[in-house]
């Protein structure tokens, strides 16, 4: 049983905010295949993903593209919270 079942939380109501370096990415600054699959399942179940980082927005976009947030939707909180982007809109500029 996972927390969503245990607490009767709907995934569609859930927001997953993830720091990048050392949290979402490994020591090689890569997102592992298991992590990609888990996040894709969360999104498909209706969850919302926010990538939060001190990096500038252009430094977060490669990770967003790796997770296919440019296709599936999601958000970027960059510059230590100084900038907020909707990834689908941002991807049109890159």
Long-range contacts (C-beta under 8 A, 24 or more apart in sequence): 10-46, 11-42, 11-45, 11-46, 11-47, 12-45, 12-46, 12-47, 14-42, 14-46, 14-47, 14-48, 15-47, 15-48, 15-49, 15-50, 16-42, 16-47, 16-48, 16-49, 16-50, 17-50, 17-52, 17-77, 18-49, 18-50, 18-51, 18-52, 19-52, 19-53, 20-51, 20-52, 20-53, 20-55, 20-60, 20-63, 21-53, 21-55, 24-51, 24-63, 25-63, 31-63, 31-66, 31-67, 36-66, 36-67, 39-67, 40-67, 40-68, 40-72, 43-72, 43-73, 43-74, 48-73, 48-74, 48-75, 49-74, 49-75, 50-74, 50-75, 50-76, 50-77, 51-75, 51-76, 51-77, 52-77, 52-78, 52-81, 53-77, 53-78, 54-78, 54-79, 54-80, 55-79, 56-83, 57-83, 57-85, 57-90, 58-94, 61-87, 61-90, 61-91, 61-94, 64-90, 64-91, 65-91
